[in-house]
Amino acid sequence: MGAVAVATDSKLLAIILLASALGAPAFAFDVSPNPDITSGSVRIDGHDVSSTCGHSKAHRGSMSHARRDEILTSYGLPPGDHPDFEIDHLIPLCLGGSDDPSNLWPEPRRSIEPKWNAEAKDRLERRMCDMVCTGQLDIGTAQEAFAKDWIAAYHKYYETKSLGEPAITKHDERPLAIEAQVCSGCGCRGGPGYRGPDGNCVGWKALGTVCGMPPTTRCTRPNWSIRASR
């Protein structure tokens, strides 16, 4: 009986160890990038809000297998497909981040990291890009926050605002006033319908930057101009 009990216990232990191995991620990972590999970098025009807001897709390079594998192997991961990781821009493209390797890293997804994952950083990126493009936050401050510690930025800019506290702006002041500009004309297809001072159509994301305090409704024919309030 003793031998049978030992054999049964050994099988049970083997099953537990196997289940643990299957449930654990295959590779070690960090929730923040290695600063010696990914320090964060911005484009040449990365501090120009008008060139950044609404133009992130134009600055996204193609992700070839060779390029992906170079990033993976620099972090000790084998080349190939890794559905549990996302090749992430540390400083987001919508905040002037570059598409250079110094701004790219393999970020764990929710499938292997329950809290500080790619999905959480995406939420923060949307929040802070919106704050910058509506004049609530200085773009340099936002870039530095991501480069230094995106998790600390999440606590400061996402969690506090989600709790109903005022959005934190440059130097923790009230939102900076935007110099008044005139946006006139209607008829732009899609978006708010307004044209900026240069005659180009203005999207919702850039409306606050280009036109000052933006309207909340789409431009209609009788409303030929708007001006930011001081």
PAKEZA-493750 format. One record per residue (C-alpha): chain; residue in three letters; x, y negated, z negated. Coordinates in steps of 0.02 Angstrom, whole numbers, plus 50000, padded with zeros to 5 digits. Example, Ala and Ser with C-alpha at 12.3 -4.5 7.8 and 13.67 -1.06 7.14 Angstrom:
# PAKEZA-493750
chain, res, xx, yy, zz
A, ALA, 50615, 50225, 49610
A, SER, 50684, 50053, 49643
This chain:
# PAKEZA-493750
chain, res, xx, yy, zz
A, MET, 50000, 50000, 50000
A, GLY, 50143, 49882, 49959
A, ALA, 50220, 49904, 50132
A, VAL, 50052, 49872, 50216
A, ALA, 50026, 49713, 50114
A, VAL, 50199, 49648, 50160
A, ALA, 50168, 49683, 50344
A, THR, 49999, 49595, 50338
A, ASP, 50075, 49443, 50251
A, SER, 50214, 49436, 50380
A, LYS, 50089, 49438, 50524
A, LEU, 49986, 49302, 50440
A, LEU, 50141, 49194, 50416
A, ALA, 50190, 49219, 50598
A, ILE, 50017, 49165, 50655
A, ILE, 50024, 49008, 50546
A, LEU, 50198, 48962, 50610
A, LEU, 50143, 48989, 50791
A, ALA, 49988, 48880, 50767
A, SER, 50095, 48743, 50691
A, ALA, 50217, 48749, 50835
A, LEU, 50078, 48739, 50964
A, GLY, 49998, 48592, 50875
A, ALA, 50158, 48491, 50860
A, PRO, 50225, 48381, 51000
A, ALA, 50357, 48465, 51106
A, PHE, 50478, 48318, 51094
A, ALA, 50529, 48193, 50961
A, PHE, 50465, 48017, 50992
A, ASP, 50461, 47844, 50916
A, VAL, 50315, 47723, 50908
A, SER, 50431, 47577, 50947
A, PRO, 50566, 47570, 51081
A, ASN, 50752, 47583, 51046
A, PRO, 50815, 47401, 51052
A, ASP, 50983, 47461, 51119
A, ILE, 50894, 47532, 51271
A, THR, 50736, 47425, 51286
A, SER, 50766, 47251, 51217
A, GLY, 50628, 47171, 51320
A, SER, 50651, 47050, 51464
A, VAL, 50549, 46923, 51562
A, ARG, 50539, 46872, 51743
A, ILE, 50622, 46715, 51810
A, ASP, 50452, 46629, 51806
A, GLY, 50402, 46719, 51647
A, HIS, 50374, 46560, 51546
A, ASP, 50262, 46480, 51678
A, VAL, 50084, 46516, 51620
A, SER, 50007, 46466, 51786
A, SER, 50118, 46594, 51877
A, THR, 50085, 46728, 51747
A, CYS, 49901, 46727, 51702
A, GLY, 49799, 46829, 51824
A, HIS, 49950, 46885, 51926
A, SER, 50016, 47035, 51829
A, LYS, 49975, 47161, 51968
A, ALA, 50084, 47065, 52090
A, HIS, 50235, 47095, 51980
A, ARG, 50212, 47282, 51949
A, GLY, 50339, 47385, 52044
A, SER, 50309, 47561, 52106
A, MET, 50348, 47699, 51983
A, SER, 50444, 47829, 52083
A, HIS, 50488, 47998, 52009
A, ALA, 50672, 47950, 52003
A, ARG, 50634, 47788, 51912
A, ARG, 50518, 47875, 51790
A, ASP, 50646, 48012, 51755
A, GLU, 50783, 47884, 51723
A, ILE, 50677, 47803, 51587
A, LEU, 50628, 47971, 51511
A, THR, 50804, 48040, 51504
A, SER, 50871, 47880, 51426
A, TYR, 50757, 47922, 51278
A, GLY, 50808, 48104, 51270
A, LEU, 50654, 48170, 51360
A, PRO, 50671, 48293, 51504
A, PRO, 50624, 48230, 51678
A, GLY, 50456, 48270, 51752
A, ASP, 50274, 48238, 51710
A, HIS, 50233, 48197, 51530
A, PRO, 50045, 48164, 51508
A, ASP, 50073, 48125, 51324
A, PHE, 50181, 47974, 51367
A, GLU, 50153, 47812, 51462
A, ILE, 50293, 47712, 51543
A, ASP, 50257, 47547, 51458
A, HIS, 50314, 47367, 51483
A, LEU, 50370, 47311, 51310
A, ILE, 50335, 47129, 51353
A, PRO, 50174, 47145, 51456
A, LEU, 50172, 47088, 51637
A, CYS, 50026, 46974, 51595
A, LEU, 50143, 46881, 51476
A, GLY, 50284, 46863, 51601
A, GLY, 50370, 47028, 51560
A, SER, 50488, 47097, 51691
A, ASP, 50481, 47262, 51783
A, ASP, 50665, 47291, 51741
A, PRO, 50723, 47450, 51649
A, SER, 50768, 47340, 51500
A, ASN, 50581, 47310, 51477
A, LEU, 50521, 47490, 51503
A, TRP, 50506, 47636, 51382
A, PRO, 50407, 47799, 51362
A, GLU, 50267, 47758, 51240
A, PRO, 50169, 47900, 51155
A, ARG, 49984, 47913, 51194
A, ARG, 49843, 47949, 51073
A, SER, 49857, 48135, 51112
A, ILE, 50015, 48148, 51006
A, GLU, 50015, 47986, 50903
A, PRO, 49850, 47950, 50812
A, LYS, 49881, 47767, 50767
A, TRP, 50026, 47672, 50847
A, ASN, 49997, 47733, 51023
A, ALA, 49988, 47664, 51199
A, GLU, 49801, 47634, 51183
A, ALA, 49828, 47525, 51028
A, LYS, 49963, 47423, 51115
A, ASP, 49847, 47400, 51266
A, ARG, 49717, 47323, 51151
A, LEU, 49846, 47204, 51081
A, GLU, 49906, 47157, 51255
A, ARG, 49730, 47112, 51311
A, ARG, 49704, 47007, 51154
A, MET, 49868, 46911, 51164
A, CYS, 49861, 46885, 51353
A, ASP, 49689, 46810, 51331
A, MET, 49753, 46697, 51191
A, VAL, 49898, 46636, 51298
A, CYS, 49794, 46609, 51454
A, THR, 49662, 46510, 51360
A, GLY, 49790, 46398, 51274
A, GLN, 49775, 46471, 51100
A, LEU, 49953, 46539, 51091
A, ASP, 50122, 46486, 51161
A, ILE, 50186, 46612, 51289
A, GLY, 50362, 46612, 51217
A, THR, 50294, 46653, 51045
A, ALA, 50193, 46797, 51117
A, GLN, 50343, 46866, 51214
A, GLU, 50454, 46861, 51060
A, ALA, 50321, 46950, 50956
A, PHE, 50318, 47098, 51075
A, ALA, 50507, 47104, 51093
A, LYS, 50538, 47102, 50905
A, ASP, 50402, 47219, 50839
A, TRP, 50239, 47254, 50929
A, ILE, 50165, 47340, 50776
A, ALA, 50194, 47184, 50668
A, ALA, 50114, 47083, 50809
A, TYR, 49964, 47201, 50804
A, HIS, 49939, 47166, 50618
A, LYS, 49957, 46978, 50645
A, TYR, 49862, 46945, 50806
A, TYR, 49740, 47090, 50825
A, GLU, 49688, 47150, 50653
A, THR, 49669, 46976, 50577
A, LYS, 49562, 46914, 50720
A, SER, 49459, 47073, 50717
A, LEU, 49420, 47037, 50535
A, GLY, 49349, 46868, 50582
A, GLU, 49497, 46759, 50534
A, PRO, 49549, 46616, 50649
A, ALA, 49666, 46661, 50791
A, ILE, 49846, 46626, 50744
A, THR, 49927, 46503, 50863
A, LYS, 50099, 46428, 50883
A, HIS, 50169, 46378, 50713
A, ASP, 50005, 46440, 50636
A, GLU, 49920, 46279, 50689
A, ARG, 49752, 46246, 50769
A, PRO, 49743, 46289, 50954
A, LEU, 49848, 46168, 51055
A, ALA, 49751, 46040, 51157
A, ILE, 49767, 46064, 51344
A, GLU, 49800, 45914, 51452
A, ALA, 49642, 45865, 51545
A, GLN, 49636, 45912, 51727
A, VAL, 49496, 45908, 51854
A, CYS, 49429, 46066, 51933
A, SER, 49308, 46026, 52071
A, GLY, 49211, 46111, 52206
A, CYS, 49110, 46270, 52212
A, GLY, 49101, 46414, 52331
A, CYS, 49247, 46523, 52279
A, ARG, 49197, 46705, 52292
A, GLY, 49203, 46801, 52130
A, GLY, 49256, 46736, 51960
A, PRO, 49193, 46569, 51895
A, GLY, 49185, 46490, 52067
A, TYR, 49288, 46333, 52030
A, ARG, 49437, 46264, 52125
A, GLY, 49589, 46193, 52037
A, PRO, 49674, 46026, 52072
A, ASP, 49777, 46111, 52208
A, GLY, 49620, 46171, 52296
A, ASN, 49647, 46355, 52256
A, CYS, 49513, 46463, 52175
A, VAL, 49532, 46486, 51987
A, GLY, 49496, 46652, 51902
A, TRP, 49417, 46671, 51730
A, LYS, 49584, 46712, 51647
A, ALA, 49672, 46557, 51711
A, LEU, 49522, 46440, 51694
A, GLY, 49571, 46376, 51522
A, THR, 49750, 46342, 51576
A, VAL, 49712, 46260, 51743
A, CYS, 49553, 46166, 51700
A, GLY, 49573, 46130, 51515
A, MET, 49421, 46174, 51409
A, PRO, 49329, 46288, 51529
A, PRO, 49140, 46305, 51554
A, THR, 49057, 46467, 51504
A, THR, 48948, 46481, 51658
A, ARG, 48989, 46503, 51841
A, CYS, 49007, 46348, 51950
A, THR, 48847, 46299, 52040
A, ARG, 48825, 46175, 52182
A, PRO, 48758, 46029, 52077
A, ASN, 48908, 46044, 51958
A, TRP, 49047, 45975, 52068
A, SER, 49177, 45940, 51933
A, ILE, 49225, 45972, 51754
A, ARG, 49350, 45884, 51643
A, ALA, 49430, 45946, 51483
A, SER, 49378, 45856, 51326
A, ARG, 49517, 45775, 51226
